[in-house]
Amino acid sequence: MRLSIKAKSGAVADSLREHAERKVRKLERLFRDLGTADMIQDSERGQHIIELTMEGDGLMLRSQERCPDLFAAVDSVVDKMEKQIKRFKTRVRHDRRRPRAEREAAGALAAIEEVEADTEEKALFRPAIARRKQYVMKPMAAEEAAQHMELLGHSFFMFLNEETDEMNVLYRRWDGTYGIIEPAP
């Protein structure tokens, strides 16, 4: 397993590195083939934020924890990840106990039910569009779009990006930063 521990605000203390390595190594036993584990440490408003991402056995899991105590945050994020892994492994184990033909039939039945539910839902779902708005879109930079969004008091803003000449959506994230949605090439 390749374990990487990084801090957004500088170097990682040796004591934190040792504690995190000891905790994350315990999770190795839950995987047959654990490829990578990445831990990122950040702090915000007196809270330590630990983000753990693990990749192995063909899946990628992520957990995040906030806590005033750095070592408690590491412990919590590892515990949270352990629960996620066990929950996933239990689902896989229960699915393997069923005979293959039954699993395939259940999968086909679920797919049919999903298509039927989607069809019914589409037939029943009629959105009530209360208002339509049109405005001239002048090309602008993302920073200018953020200023417009703030002036309007909205949580998102659609704009024509002057750099790419494509429509983008700027939105406010839960942590107060901004995100941009761009069309895929």
Protein Blocks (a to p, Z undefined) as FASTA:
>chain_A
ZZddddfkbcadfklmmmmmmmmmmmmmmpmbdcbdcdddddeehiacddddddeehiac
ddddddfblklmmmmmmmmmmmmmmmmmmmmmmmmmpcfklmmmmmmmmmmmmmmmmmmm
mmmpccddfbdcddddddddfklmmmmmmmnopabdcdddfklopacdddddfkopacdd
dddZZ
